[in-house]
Amino acid sequence: MDDVSAITYDALRVATEHVLAKVREGKRLGTEDIFILYLGTIVNELKDVRSEVARLEDKIDKTNQRIDETNKRIDETNRRIDETNKRIDALQTTLLEIQKLLIELVRSRQ
């Protein structure tokens, strides 16, 4: 399919150059000539649009990579937070046990 597109593009380019030569010579343009110029304009615009789309796709890919890297760092941070929360929970459990023992100790001395 790319071969057909390239051949078609080249044929249109040659036809457009031929029509432009007619314009330079001051010759009258026929309907086909005007249509070829119009197609040439459209093809050039499409070429610009395609290159812009390719540039934007590349930019989106790079942005997605940065987002993925950020998500990985967030995942590592979340794991550390989870581990810290587990240690805090264990510490709270230990403190509650110490509090119960102190209460029992105080009651036993009374």
VENTALIN-V123110 format. One record per residue. N is the residue number from 1. RES is the residue in one small letter. SS is DSSP state (hx for helix, st for strand, lp for the rest). OMEGA is omega as a letter, one per 20 degrees, with the letter a starting at -180 (999 if undefined). D_LAST is the distance of its C-alpha to the last C-alpha in Angstrom with 2 decimals. Layout:
n:res:ss:omega:d_last
N:RES:SS:OMEGA:D_LAST
N:RES:SS:OMEGA:D_LAST
This chain:
n:res:ss:omega:d_last
1:m:lp:r:95.74
2:d:hx:r:95.23
3:d:hx:r:98.82
4:v:hx:r:100.16
5:s:hx:a:98.16
6:a:hx:r:99.41
7:i:hx:r:103.00
8:t:hx:r:102.76
9:y:hx:r:101.31
10:d:hx:r:104.09
11:a:hx:r:106.75
12:l:hx:r:105.43
13:r:hx:r:105.27
14:v:hx:r:108.90
15:a:hx:r:109.99
16:t:hx:r:108.20
17:e:hx:r:109.89
18:h:hx:r:113.23
19:v:hx:r:112.67
20:l:hx:r:111.59
21:a:hx:r:114.84
22:k:hx:a:116.69
23:v:hx:r:114.86
24:r:hx:a:115.83
25:e:hx:r:119.43
26:g:lp:r:119.41
27:k:lp:r:120.17
28:r:lp:a:119.33
29:l:lp:r:116.22
30:g:lp:r:116.30
31:t:hx:a:113.54
32:e:hx:r:112.53
33:d:hx:r:112.30
34:i:hx:r:110.06
35:f:hx:r:107.91
36:i:hx:r:107.60
37:l:hx:r:106.51
38:y:hx:r:103.98
39:l:hx:r:102.63
40:g:hx:r:102.49
41:t:hx:r:100.41
42:i:hx:a:98.03
43:v:hx:r:97.71
44:n:hx:r:96.91
45:e:hx:r:94.27
46:l:hx:r:92.77
47:k:hx:r:92.75
48:d:hx:r:90.83
49:v:hx:r:88.39
50:r:hx:r:87.85
51:s:hx:r:87.17
52:e:hx:r:84.72
53:v:hx:r:82.95
54:a:hx:r:82.79
55:r:hx:r:81.33
56:l:hx:r:78.71
57:e:hx:r:77.84
58:d:hx:r:77.35
59:k:hx:r:75.14
60:i:hx:r:73.09
61:d:hx:r:72.74
62:k:hx:r:71.51
63:t:hx:r:69.04
64:n:hx:r:67.78
65:q:hx:r:67.32
66:r:hx:r:65.26
67:i:hx:r:63.15
68:d:hx:r:62.64
69:e:hx:r:61.59
70:t:hx:r:59.15
71:n:hx:r:57.71
72:k:hx:r:57.22
73:r:hx:r:55.33
74:i:hx:r:53.19
75:d:hx:r:52.48
76:e:hx:r:51.38
77:t:hx:r:49.15
78:n:hx:r:47.67
79:r:hx:r:46.84
80:r:hx:r:45.00
81:i:hx:r:43.09
82:d:hx:r:42.20
83:e:hx:r:40.97
84:t:hx:r:38.92
85:n:hx:r:37.43
86:k:hx:r:36.52
87:r:hx:r:34.78
88:i:hx:r:32.90
89:d:hx:r:31.85
90:a:hx:r:30.65
91:l:hx:r:28.75
92:q:hx:r:27.09
93:t:hx:r:26.13
94:t:hx:r:24.63
95:l:hx:r:22.72
96:l:hx:r:21.34
97:e:hx:r:20.26
98:i:hx:r:18.59
99:q:hx:r:16.84
100:k:hx:r:15.62
101:l:hx:r:14.45
102:l:hx:r:12.57
103:i:hx:r:10.89
104:e:hx:a:10.04
105:l:hx:r:8.89
106:v:hx:a:6.55
107:r:hx:a:5.26
108:s:hx:r:5.54
109:r:hx:a:3.78
110:q:lp:999:0.00
